[in-house]
């Protein structure tokens, strides 16, 4: 089956489950999936039941698609995303974004837990740009001309209007929202201290193992992107050691503020 046929098959399946018009896609990173619990009149679909869909294997990722209303907007939320390090090919990692675009979403809100290079644990960071350090690109291969151009312009991958709105909303809500550049690695190892010195030298503010592939496909599909990182730890070399438990613990601590921020931004965009 061609990629286009797969996208169409999945869209038809979702429509049969009650997914209608979508304003925004939400990609909820590690420990941030709870936002989907606040969606009203939810249609919930297990990933395992969706044709052409990947499998989510990381603890802290639920593996459910939730459709409904949040902040007055129709949203399609991924409670648990797919990572390249899980062994998913990038067309599987980014397939949900293709489906969101096919369902006529205007934009996508992409979130993640990330290591802080210039920001400390507990910070919420508005992503204003990224560095693709994965050595991969989900658009390698035949271009789907019906969806977007062969050579997409990444000059404004993260929508400037959404960024402006996010800052105004954070200010009004008294939420400290920092901003910066997200540098994407494949994982699953955390970075080495030398890699983090390199990341800092070339302008990264946060590092993580997701987001970049989805944002590339979103840009290709003409979706506007808002990216928010929850900084869960100082990146390697800036604190004694790194572990997933700390990432989960800090995410748990800041997810309330994270949810408030996203909900209020959704009201305004
Ligand atoms: N590096 C990469 N990914 C991460 C980190 C980190 O330090 N923290 C949370 N996700």
py3Dmol code that shows the C-alpha trace and the ligand (Angstrom):
import py3Dmol

protein = """\
ATOM      1  CA  UNK A   1       0.000   0.000   0.000  1.00  0.00           C
ATOM      2  CA  UNK A   2       1.304   3.474  -0.786  1.00  0.00           C
ATOM      3  CA  UNK A   3       1.773   6.040   1.977  1.00  0.00           C
ATOM      4  CA  UNK A   4      -1.163   8.001   0.585  1.00  0.00           C
ATOM      5  CA  UNK A   5      -3.411   4.926   0.705  1.00  0.00           C
ATOM      6  CA  UNK A   6      -2.342   4.255   4.293  1.00  0.00           C
ATOM      7  CA  UNK A   7      -3.110   7.825   5.348  1.00  0.00           C
ATOM      8  CA  UNK A   8      -6.529   7.647   3.703  1.00  0.00           C
ATOM      9  CA  UNK A   9      -7.302   4.243   5.234  1.00  0.00           C
ATOM     10  CA  UNK A  10      -6.439   5.492   8.722  1.00  0.00           C
ATOM     11  CA  UNK A  11      -8.441   8.689   8.259  1.00  0.00           C
ATOM     12  CA  UNK A  12     -11.506   6.702   7.173  1.00  0.00           C
ATOM     13  CA  UNK A  13     -11.096   4.409  10.199  1.00  0.00           C
ATOM     14  CA  UNK A  14     -10.861   7.377  12.576  1.00  0.00           C
ATOM     15  CA  UNK A  15     -13.883   9.035  10.986  1.00  0.00           C
ATOM     16  CA  UNK A  16     -15.832   5.817  11.536  1.00  0.00           C
ATOM     17  CA  UNK A  17     -14.893   6.039  15.226  1.00  0.00           C
ATOM     18  CA  UNK A  18     -16.325   9.553  15.446  1.00  0.00           C
ATOM     19  CA  UNK A  19     -13.290  11.705  14.683  1.00  0.00           C
ATOM     20  CA  UNK A  20     -14.622  14.607  12.622  1.00  0.00           C
ATOM     21  CA  UNK A  21     -13.047  17.989  12.086  1.00  0.00           C
ATOM     22  CA  UNK A  22      -9.742  18.611  13.830  1.00  0.00           C
ATOM     23  CA  UNK A  23      -8.478  22.087  14.692  1.00  0.00           C
ATOM     24  CA  UNK A  24      -5.274  21.032  16.417  1.00  0.00           C
ATOM     25  CA  UNK A  25      -3.165  17.969  16.824  1.00  0.00           C
ATOM     26  CA  UNK A  26      -1.541  17.506  20.226  1.00  0.00           C
ATOM     27  CA  UNK A  27       1.551  15.368  20.616  1.00  0.00           C
ATOM     28  CA  UNK A  28       2.043  14.761  24.301  1.00  0.00           C
ATOM     29  CA  UNK A  29       5.498  13.760  25.441  1.00  0.00           C
ATOM     30  CA  UNK A  30       6.732  11.652  28.353  1.00  0.00           C
ATOM     31  CA  UNK A  31       4.556  12.160  31.414  1.00  0.00           C
ATOM     32  CA  UNK A  32       2.575  14.952  29.726  1.00  0.00           C
ATOM     33  CA  UNK A  33      -0.234  12.765  28.388  1.00  0.00           C
ATOM     34  CA  UNK A  34      -2.587  13.683  31.233  1.00  0.00           C
ATOM     35  CA  UNK A  35      -3.659  16.756  29.327  1.00  0.00           C
ATOM     36  CA  UNK A  36      -5.720  14.415  27.153  1.00  0.00           C
ATOM     37  CA  UNK A  37      -7.741  13.407  30.247  1.00  0.00           C
ATOM     38  CA  UNK A  38      -9.215  16.914  30.223  1.00  0.00           C
ATOM     39  CA  UNK A  39     -10.680  16.577  26.744  1.00  0.00           C
ATOM     40  CA  UNK A  40     -14.472  16.683  26.919  1.00  0.00           C
ATOM     41  CA  UNK A  41     -16.758  14.229  25.115  1.00  0.00           C
ATOM     42  CA  UNK A  42     -13.711  12.142  24.323  1.00  0.00           C
ATOM     43  CA  UNK A  43     -13.473   9.483  21.674  1.00  0.00           C
ATOM     44  CA  UNK A  44     -10.642   7.229  22.852  1.00  0.00           C
ATOM     45  CA  UNK A  45      -8.979   4.775  20.553  1.00  0.00           C
ATOM     46  CA  UNK A  46      -6.210   2.339  21.504  1.00  0.00           C
ATOM     47  CA  UNK A  47      -3.213   2.561  19.234  1.00  0.00           C
ATOM     48  CA  UNK A  48      -3.387  -1.201  18.769  1.00  0.00           C
ATOM     49  CA  UNK A  49      -6.762  -0.829  17.015  1.00  0.00           C
ATOM     50  CA  UNK A  50      -5.698   1.835  14.515  1.00  0.00           C
ATOM     51  CA  UNK A  51      -4.570   0.641  11.077  1.00  0.00           C
ATOM     52  CA  UNK A  52      -1.059   1.665   9.990  1.00  0.00           C
ATOM     53  CA  UNK A  53      -0.312   2.980  13.486  1.00  0.00           C
ATOM     54  CA  UNK A  54       2.902   2.370  15.433  1.00  0.00           C
ATOM     55  CA  UNK A  55       3.336   0.883  18.872  1.00  0.00           C
ATOM     56  CA  UNK A  56       4.294   2.899  21.932  1.00  0.00           C
ATOM     57  CA  UNK A  57       6.615   1.048  24.291  1.00  0.00           C
ATOM     58  CA  UNK A  58       7.994   3.572  26.801  1.00  0.00           C
ATOM     59  CA  UNK A  59       6.724   3.766  30.384  1.00  0.00           C
ATOM     60  CA  UNK A  60       4.920   7.067  30.843  1.00  0.00           C
ATOM     61  CA  UNK A  61       3.357   6.842  27.391  1.00  0.00           C
ATOM     62  CA  UNK A  62      -0.216   5.550  27.425  1.00  0.00           C
ATOM     63  CA  UNK A  63      -0.686   4.593  23.792  1.00  0.00           C
ATOM     64  CA  UNK A  64      -4.096   6.114  23.159  1.00  0.00           C
ATOM     65  CA  UNK A  65      -5.517   8.549  20.668  1.00  0.00           C
ATOM     66  CA  UNK A  66      -8.022  10.934  22.220  1.00  0.00           C
ATOM     67  CA  UNK A  67     -10.351  13.139  20.177  1.00  0.00           C
ATOM     68  CA  UNK A  68     -12.693  15.772  21.543  1.00  0.00           C
ATOM     69  CA  UNK A  69     -12.973  19.344  22.730  1.00  0.00           C
ATOM     70  CA  UNK A  70     -10.325  21.168  24.740  1.00  0.00           C
ATOM     71  CA  UNK A  71     -10.462  24.909  25.368  1.00  0.00           C
ATOM     72  CA  UNK A  72     -13.235  25.158  22.810  1.00  0.00           C
ATOM     73  CA  UNK A  73     -11.116  23.582  20.071  1.00  0.00           C
ATOM     74  CA  UNK A  74     -11.445  20.196  18.427  1.00  0.00           C
ATOM     75  CA  UNK A  75      -8.246  18.370  19.222  1.00  0.00           C
ATOM     76  CA  UNK A  76      -6.754  15.035  18.306  1.00  0.00           C
ATOM     77  CA  UNK A  77      -4.287  14.119  21.029  1.00  0.00           C
ATOM     78  CA  UNK A  78      -1.566  11.495  21.002  1.00  0.00           C
ATOM     79  CA  UNK A  79      -1.235  10.170  24.530  1.00  0.00           C
ATOM     80  CA  UNK A  80       2.188   8.715  23.911  1.00  0.00           C
ATOM     81  CA  UNK A  81       4.229   9.315  20.788  1.00  0.00           C
ATOM     82  CA  UNK A  82       6.471   7.051  18.740  1.00  0.00           C
ATOM     83  CA  UNK A  83      10.213   7.367  18.985  1.00  0.00           C
ATOM     84  CA  UNK A  84      12.874   6.438  16.483  1.00  0.00           C
ATOM     85  CA  UNK A  85      14.884   4.787  19.275  1.00  0.00           C
ATOM     86  CA  UNK A  86      12.061   2.292  19.826  1.00  0.00           C
ATOM     87  CA  UNK A  87      12.872   0.906  16.423  1.00  0.00           C
ATOM     88  CA  UNK A  88      10.051   2.664  14.608  1.00  0.00           C
ATOM     89  CA  UNK A  89      10.925   3.852  11.119  1.00  0.00           C
ATOM     90  CA  UNK A  90      10.464   7.611  10.750  1.00  0.00           C
ATOM     91  CA  UNK A  91       7.415   7.206   8.543  1.00  0.00           C
ATOM     92  CA  UNK A  92       5.765   5.442  11.493  1.00  0.00           C
ATOM     93  CA  UNK A  93       7.018   8.064  13.989  1.00  0.00           C
ATOM     94  CA  UNK A  94       5.531  10.850  11.872  1.00  0.00           C
ATOM     95  CA  UNK A  95       2.435   9.087  10.535  1.00  0.00           C
ATOM     96  CA  UNK A  96       0.092  10.696  13.110  1.00  0.00           C
ATOM     97  CA  UNK A  97       1.130  14.134  11.847  1.00  0.00           C
ATOM     98  CA  UNK A  98       0.268  13.116   8.293  1.00  0.00           C
ATOM     99  CA  UNK A  99      -3.131  11.980   9.554  1.00  0.00           C
ATOM    100  CA  UNK A 100      -3.680  15.253  11.447  1.00  0.00           C
ATOM    101  CA  UNK A 101      -2.914  17.178   8.269  1.00  0.00           C
ATOM    102  CA  UNK A 102      -5.288  14.982   6.258  1.00  0.00           C
ATOM    103  CA  UNK A 103      -7.992  15.711   8.861  1.00  0.00           C
ATOM    104  CA  UNK A 104      -7.498  19.416   8.054  1.00  0.00           C
ATOM    105  CA  UNK A 105      -5.853  20.452  11.310  1.00  0.00           C
ATOM    106  CA  UNK A 106      -4.572  24.040  11.323  1.00  0.00           C
ATOM    107  CA  UNK A 107      -1.711  23.394  13.656  1.00  0.00           C
ATOM    108  CA  UNK A 108       0.011  20.959  15.917  1.00  0.00           C
ATOM    109  CA  UNK A 109       1.211  21.387  19.482  1.00  0.00           C
ATOM    110  CA  UNK A 110       4.329  19.303  20.018  1.00  0.00           C
ATOM    111  CA  UNK A 111       5.585  18.706  23.539  1.00  0.00           C
ATOM    112  CA  UNK A 112       8.436  16.805  25.084  1.00  0.00           C
ATOM    113  CA  UNK A 113      10.583  16.256  28.132  1.00  0.00           C
ATOM    114  CA  UNK A 114      14.085  17.523  27.472  1.00  0.00           C
ATOM    115  CA  UNK A 115      17.470  17.977  29.072  1.00  0.00           C
ATOM    116  CA  UNK A 116      18.449  21.552  29.840  1.00  0.00           C
ATOM    117  CA  UNK A 117      21.584  22.993  28.290  1.00  0.00           C
ATOM    118  CA  UNK A 118      20.991  26.641  29.178  1.00  0.00           C
ATOM    119  CA  UNK A 119      17.839  26.113  31.262  1.00  0.00           C
ATOM    120  CA  UNK A 120      17.377  24.234  34.523  1.00  0.00           C
ATOM    121  CA  UNK A 121      15.000  21.455  35.639  1.00  0.00           C
ATOM    122  CA  UNK A 122      11.409  22.564  36.082  1.00  0.00           C
ATOM    123  CA  UNK A 123      11.555  25.126  33.278  1.00  0.00           C
ATOM    124  CA  UNK A 124       8.981  25.269  30.508  1.00  0.00           C
ATOM    125  CA  UNK A 125      10.689  26.226  27.248  1.00  0.00           C
ATOM    126  CA  UNK A 126       8.987  27.557  24.151  1.00  0.00           C
ATOM    127  CA  UNK A 127      10.835  26.010  21.210  1.00  0.00           C
ATOM    128  CA  UNK A 128      11.781  28.752  18.757  1.00  0.00           C
ATOM    129  CA  UNK A 129      13.911  26.588  16.455  1.00  0.00           C
ATOM    130  CA  UNK A 130      15.559  23.204  16.315  1.00  0.00           C
ATOM    131  CA  UNK A 131      18.779  21.519  15.291  1.00  0.00           C
ATOM    132  CA  UNK A 132      18.277  18.163  13.619  1.00  0.00           C
ATOM    133  CA  UNK A 133      21.218  16.143  14.943  1.00  0.00           C
ATOM    134  CA  UNK A 134      19.647  12.744  14.341  1.00  0.00           C
ATOM    135  CA  UNK A 135      21.397  12.122  11.041  1.00  0.00           C
ATOM    136  CA  UNK A 136      17.943  11.241   9.737  1.00  0.00           C
ATOM    137  CA  UNK A 137      15.161  13.006   7.939  1.00  0.00           C
ATOM    138  CA  UNK A 138      11.621  11.647   7.621  1.00  0.00           C
ATOM    139  CA  UNK A 139      11.295  13.172   4.147  1.00  0.00           C
ATOM    140  CA  UNK A 140      14.111  11.127   2.641  1.00  0.00           C
ATOM    141  CA  UNK A 141      12.665   9.099  -0.208  1.00  0.00           C
ATOM    142  CA  UNK A 142      10.086   9.884  -2.817  1.00  0.00           C
ATOM    143  CA  UNK A 143       8.390  13.221  -2.151  1.00  0.00           C
ATOM    144  CA  UNK A 144       4.629  13.190  -1.732  1.00  0.00           C
ATOM    145  CA  UNK A 145       4.002  16.215  -3.944  1.00  0.00           C
ATOM    146  CA  UNK A 146       0.315  16.247  -3.048  1.00  0.00           C
ATOM    147  CA  UNK A 147       1.267  17.019   0.568  1.00  0.00           C
ATOM    148  CA  UNK A 148       4.221  19.359   0.280  1.00  0.00           C
ATOM    149  CA  UNK A 149       7.371  20.425  -1.549  1.00  0.00           C
ATOM    150  CA  UNK A 150      10.548  18.415  -2.160  1.00  0.00           C
ATOM    151  CA  UNK A 151      12.667  21.035  -0.363  1.00  0.00           C
ATOM    152  CA  UNK A 152      10.630  22.477   2.504  1.00  0.00           C
ATOM    153  CA  UNK A 153      11.698  25.816   3.931  1.00  0.00           C
ATOM    154  CA  UNK A 154      12.544  25.446   7.620  1.00  0.00           C
ATOM    155  CA  UNK A 155      13.162  29.184   8.182  1.00  0.00           C
ATOM    156  CA  UNK A 156      10.065  29.517  10.365  1.00  0.00           C
ATOM    157  CA  UNK A 157       9.353  25.929  11.379  1.00  0.00           C
ATOM    158  CA  UNK A 158       7.941  27.075  14.722  1.00  0.00           C
ATOM    159  CA  UNK A 159       5.120  29.477  13.980  1.00  0.00           C
ATOM    160  CA  UNK A 160       5.962  33.053  14.975  1.00  0.00           C
ATOM    161  CA  UNK A 161       2.337  33.954  15.676  1.00  0.00           C
ATOM    162  CA  UNK A 162       1.896  30.964  17.992  1.00  0.00           C
ATOM    163  CA  UNK A 163       5.116  31.912  19.798  1.00  0.00           C
ATOM    164  CA  UNK A 164       3.890  35.459  20.322  1.00  0.00           C
ATOM    165  CA  UNK A 165       0.564  34.160  21.656  1.00  0.00           C
ATOM    166  CA  UNK A 166       2.301  31.673  23.956  1.00  0.00           C
ATOM    167  CA  UNK A 167       4.392  34.453  25.497  1.00  0.00           C
ATOM    168  CA  UNK A 168       1.392  36.727  26.035  1.00  0.00           C
ATOM    169  CA  UNK A 169      -0.605  33.884  27.595  1.00  0.00           C
ATOM    170  CA  UNK A 170       2.268  32.842  29.887  1.00  0.00           C
ATOM    171  CA  UNK A 171       2.775  36.417  30.999  1.00  0.00           C
ATOM    172  CA  UNK A 172      -0.897  36.867  31.781  1.00  0.00           C
ATOM    173  CA  UNK A 173      -1.049  33.569  33.718  1.00  0.00           C
ATOM    174  CA  UNK A 174       2.134  34.341  35.647  1.00  0.00           C
ATOM    175  CA  UNK A 175       3.889  31.310  34.132  1.00  0.00           C
ATOM    176  CA  UNK A 176       7.628  31.549  33.630  1.00  0.00           C
ATOM    177  CA  UNK A 177       8.056  30.533  29.986  1.00  0.00           C
ATOM    178  CA  UNK A 178      11.629  30.516  28.739  1.00  0.00           C
ATOM    179  CA  UNK A 179      12.499  29.987  25.095  1.00  0.00           C
ATOM    180  CA  UNK A 180      15.196  28.390  23.044  1.00  0.00           C
ATOM    181  CA  UNK A 181      16.513  25.942  20.500  1.00  0.00           C
ATOM    182  CA  UNK A 182      15.764  22.225  20.810  1.00  0.00           C
ATOM    183  CA  UNK A 183      18.455  19.885  19.551  1.00  0.00           C
ATOM    184  CA  UNK A 184      17.206  16.460  18.562  1.00  0.00           C
ATOM    185  CA  UNK A 185      19.297  13.306  19.041  1.00  0.00           C
ATOM    186  CA  UNK A 186      18.118   9.786  18.290  1.00  0.00           C
ATOM    187  CA  UNK A 187      18.681   8.423  21.809  1.00  0.00           C
ATOM    188  CA  UNK A 188      18.155   6.088  23.564  1.00  0.00           C
ATOM    189  CA  UNK A 189      21.397   6.964  25.344  1.00  0.00           C
ATOM    190  CA  UNK A 190      21.468  10.302  27.039  1.00  0.00           C
ATOM    191  CA  UNK A 191      24.176  12.517  25.606  1.00  0.00           C
ATOM    192  CA  UNK A 192      27.783  12.552  26.733  1.00  0.00           C
ATOM    193  CA  UNK A 193      29.170  15.642  28.471  1.00  0.00           C
ATOM    194  CA  UNK A 194      31.271  16.305  25.341  1.00  0.00           C
ATOM    195  CA  UNK A 195      28.148  16.190  23.169  1.00  0.00           C
ATOM    196  CA  UNK A 196      26.474  18.679  25.485  1.00  0.00           C
ATOM    197  CA  UNK A 197      29.475  21.049  25.305  1.00  0.00           C
ATOM    198  CA  UNK A 198      29.163  20.779  21.526  1.00  0.00           C
ATOM    199  CA  UNK A 199      25.382  21.337  21.706  1.00  0.00           C
ATOM    200  CA  UNK A 200      25.880  24.456  23.791  1.00  0.00           C
ATOM    201  CA  UNK A 201      28.569  25.790  21.449  1.00  0.00           C
ATOM    202  CA  UNK A 202      26.321  25.472  18.412  1.00  0.00           C
ATOM    203  CA  UNK A 203      23.371  27.162  20.077  1.00  0.00           C
ATOM    204  CA  UNK A 204      21.203  24.473  21.652  1.00  0.00           C
ATOM    205  CA  UNK A 205      19.226  25.332  24.782  1.00  0.00           C
ATOM    206  CA  UNK A 206      17.672  21.908  25.292  1.00  0.00           C
ATOM    207  CA  UNK A 207      18.292  18.369  24.060  1.00  0.00           C
ATOM    208  CA  UNK A 208      15.925  15.488  23.512  1.00  0.00           C
ATOM    209  CA  UNK A 209      15.051  12.344  21.593  1.00  0.00           C
ATOM    210  CA  UNK A 210      11.857  13.299  19.793  1.00  0.00           C
ATOM    211  CA  UNK A 211       9.957  16.174  18.172  1.00  0.00           C
ATOM    212  CA  UNK A 212      12.279  16.953  15.245  1.00  0.00           C
ATOM    213  CA  UNK A 213      10.824  14.304  12.863  1.00  0.00           C
ATOM    214  CA  UNK A 214       7.223  15.261  13.657  1.00  0.00           C
ATOM    215  CA  UNK A 215       7.960  18.961  13.187  1.00  0.00           C
ATOM    216  CA  UNK A 216       9.611  18.318   9.808  1.00  0.00           C
ATOM    217  CA  UNK A 217       6.514  16.480   8.582  1.00  0.00           C
ATOM    218  CA  UNK A 218       4.237  19.164  10.036  1.00  0.00           C
ATOM    219  CA  UNK A 219       6.127  21.857   8.138  1.00  0.00           C
ATOM    220  CA  UNK A 220       6.054  19.776   4.968  1.00  0.00           C
ATOM    221  CA  UNK A 221       2.275  19.381   5.339  1.00  0.00           C
ATOM    222  CA  UNK A 222       1.733  23.092   5.929  1.00  0.00           C
ATOM    223  CA  UNK A 223       0.735  22.718   9.573  1.00  0.00           C
ATOM    224  CA  UNK A 224       1.608  25.528  11.957  1.00  0.00           C
ATOM    225  CA  UNK A 225       3.737  24.309  14.871  1.00  0.00           C
ATOM    226  CA  UNK A 226       3.884  25.231  18.528  1.00  0.00           C
ATOM    227  CA  UNK A 227       6.590  23.413  20.498  1.00  0.00           C
ATOM    228  CA  UNK A 228       6.968  23.292  24.273  1.00  0.00           C
ATOM    229  CA  UNK A 229       9.696  21.447  26.170  1.00  0.00           C
ATOM    230  CA  UNK A 230       9.484  20.539  29.826  1.00  0.00           C
ATOM    231  CA  UNK A 231      13.075  20.678  31.035  1.00  0.00           C
ATOM    232  CA  UNK A 232      13.473  17.780  33.436  1.00  0.00           C
ATOM    233  CA  UNK A 233      17.187  17.771  34.216  1.00  0.00           C
ATOM    234  CA  UNK A 234      20.454  19.519  33.577  1.00  0.00           C
ATOM    235  CA  UNK A 235      21.964  17.911  30.483  1.00  0.00           C
ATOM    236  CA  UNK A 236      24.893  15.501  30.813  1.00  0.00           C
ATOM    237  CA  UNK A 237      27.996  16.951  32.448  1.00  0.00           C
ATOM    238  CA  UNK A 238      25.949  19.659  34.148  1.00  0.00           C
ATOM    239  CA  UNK A 239      24.686  17.385  36.902  1.00  0.00           C
ATOM    240  CA  UNK A 240      26.115  14.226  38.486  1.00  0.00           C
ATOM    241  CA  UNK A 241      24.112  11.621  36.575  1.00  0.00           C
ATOM    242  CA  UNK A 242      20.985  11.212  34.491  1.00  0.00           C
ATOM    243  CA  UNK A 243      18.124   8.764  34.784  1.00  0.00           C
ATOM    244  CA  UNK A 244      14.609   8.252  33.496  1.00  0.00           C
ATOM    245  CA  UNK A 245      13.133   8.278  37.026  1.00  0.00           C
ATOM    246  CA  UNK A 246      14.220  11.868  37.505  1.00  0.00           C
ATOM    247  CA  UNK A 247      12.737  12.794  34.136  1.00  0.00           C
ATOM    248  CA  UNK A 248       9.384  11.291  35.186  1.00  0.00           C
ATOM    249  CA  UNK A 249       9.556  12.881  38.660  1.00  0.00           C
ATOM    250  CA  UNK A 250      10.241  16.416  37.418  1.00  0.00           C
ATOM    251  CA  UNK A 251       7.611  16.079  34.694  1.00  0.00           C
ATOM    252  CA  UNK A 252       5.096  15.094  37.370  1.00  0.00           C
ATOM    253  CA  UNK A 253       6.033  18.207  39.331  1.00  0.00           C
ATOM    254  CA  UNK A 254       5.520  20.649  36.456  1.00  0.00           C
ATOM    255  CA  UNK A 255       2.707  19.038  34.512  1.00  0.00           C
ATOM    256  CA  UNK A 256       0.042  21.147  36.261  1.00  0.00           C
ATOM    257  CA  UNK A 257       1.604  24.360  34.989  1.00  0.00           C
ATOM    258  CA  UNK A 258       2.217  22.727  31.627  1.00  0.00           C
ATOM    259  CA  UNK A 259      -1.450  21.796  31.279  1.00  0.00           C
ATOM    260  CA  UNK A 260      -2.624  25.276  32.280  1.00  0.00           C
ATOM    261  CA  UNK A 261      -0.284  26.856  29.757  1.00  0.00           C
ATOM    262  CA  UNK A 262      -1.310  24.643  26.842  1.00  0.00           C
ATOM    263  CA  UNK A 263      -5.025  24.984  27.593  1.00  0.00           C
ATOM    264  CA  UNK A 264      -4.791  28.764  27.738  1.00  0.00           C
ATOM    265  CA  UNK A 265      -2.724  28.919  24.550  1.00  0.00           C
ATOM    266  CA  UNK A 266      -5.295  26.710  22.783  1.00  0.00           C
ATOM    267  CA  UNK A 267      -7.997  29.195  23.708  1.00  0.00           C
ATOM    268  CA  UNK A 268      -6.111  31.932  21.896  1.00  0.00           C
ATOM    269  CA  UNK A 269      -4.793  30.255  18.751  1.00  0.00           C
TER     270      UNK A 269
END
"""
ligand_1 = """\
10
LIG
N 18.654 14.217 27.049
C 17.832 13.713 26.090
N 16.552 13.528 26.270
C 16.022 13.868 27.458
C 16.805 14.389 28.497
C 18.198 14.576 28.270
O 18.959 15.033 29.143
N 15.974 14.613 29.541
C 14.733 14.252 29.138
N 14.759 13.795 27.874
"""
view = py3Dmol.view(width=600, height=400)
view.addModel(protein, "pdb")
view.setStyle({"model": 0}, {"cartoon": {"style": "trace"}})
view.addModel(ligand_1, "xyz")
view.setStyle({"model": 1}, {"stick": {}})
view.zoomTo()
view.show()
